[in-house]
Amino acid sequence: MQWWRWVAAAVAAVLLVILLLLWFDTLKERQGWSTARAARPPAIASIAVPIGFLLVLVLPWWLGLILVAGPAVAVAVMALAS
């Protein structure tokens, strides 16, 4: 595997972790939600991090680029919204 595939997979994993943390923070701020209740959905969805990592490694480069760009755009939109 080329080095850039490993870098792209690592970037995708970091972006997915950031999305999960932002989702947790959003759920935690809801009224009446405890920290444990807010942590449950992102904990279940955390399976997406290793799956996204592996997909970027295995898929063709243009699909890997889409898989990296999707979370990057989502993080940028969430950052601009707050």
C-alpha positions as CSV (number, residue, x, y, z in Angstrom):
1,M,0.0,0.0,0.0
2,Q,1.2,3.5,-0.8
3,W,1.9,5.9,2.1
4,W,-0.8,8.3,1.1
5,R,-3.5,5.7,1.6
6,W,-2.4,5.3,5.2
7,V,-2.4,9.0,5.7
8,A,-5.8,9.4,4.1
9,A,-7.1,6.5,6.3
10,A,-5.7,8.2,9.4
11,V,-7.2,11.5,8.4
12,A,-10.6,9.9,7.8
13,A,-10.4,8.2,11.2
14,V,-9.6,11.5,13.0
15,L,-12.4,13.3,11.2
16,L,-14.9,10.5,12.2
17,V,-13.8,10.8,15.8
18,I,-14.2,14.5,15.7
19,L,-17.7,14.1,14.3
20,L,-18.6,11.6,17.1
21,L,-17.3,14.0,19.8
22,L,-19.3,16.9,18.3
23,W,-22.4,14.7,18.3
24,F,-21.8,13.7,21.9
25,D,-21.4,17.4,22.8
26,T,-24.7,18.2,21.1
27,L,-26.5,15.4,22.8
28,K,-25.0,16.4,26.2
29,E,-26.4,19.9,25.9
30,R,-30.0,18.8,25.6
31,Q,-32.2,19.5,28.6
32,G,-32.8,16.5,30.7
33,W,-30.0,14.4,29.2
34,S,-27.4,12.9,31.5
35,T,-23.8,12.4,30.3
36,A,-24.4,8.6,30.3
37,R,-27.5,8.9,28.2
38,A,-25.7,11.3,25.8
39,A,-22.7,9.0,25.5
40,R,-24.7,5.9,24.4
41,P,-25.6,6.7,20.8
42,P,-22.1,7.9,19.8
43,A,-20.6,4.9,21.6
44,I,-22.6,2.6,19.4
45,A,-21.8,4.6,16.3
46,S,-18.1,4.5,17.1
47,I,-17.9,1.3,15.0
48,A,-17.8,3.7,12.0
49,V,-14.2,4.7,12.8
50,P,-12.4,1.4,12.1
51,I,-14.8,0.7,9.2
52,G,-14.1,4.1,7.6
53,F,-10.3,3.5,8.1
54,L,-10.5,0.2,6.4
55,L,-12.7,1.4,3.6
56,V,-10.3,4.3,2.7
57,L,-7.4,1.7,2.6
58,V,-9.2,-0.8,0.4
59,L,-11.4,1.3,-2.0
60,P,-10.0,3.1,-5.1
61,W,-8.4,6.4,-4.5
62,W,-11.4,8.5,-5.7
63,L,-13.8,6.7,-3.4
64,G,-11.3,7.2,-0.6
65,L,-11.2,10.9,-1.4
66,I,-15.0,11.1,-1.1
67,L,-14.9,9.2,2.2
68,V,-12.4,11.7,3.5
69,A,-14.1,14.8,2.1
70,G,-17.6,13.9,3.5
71,P,-16.6,14.1,7.2
72,A,-14.3,17.1,6.5
73,V,-17.2,19.1,5.0
74,A,-19.5,18.0,7.9
75,V,-16.9,19.2,10.5
76,A,-16.5,22.5,8.6
77,V,-20.2,23.1,8.5
78,M,-20.6,22.2,12.2
79,A,-17.7,24.5,13.1
80,L,-19.2,27.4,11.1
81,A,-22.7,26.8,12.6
82,S,-21.4,27.4,16.1
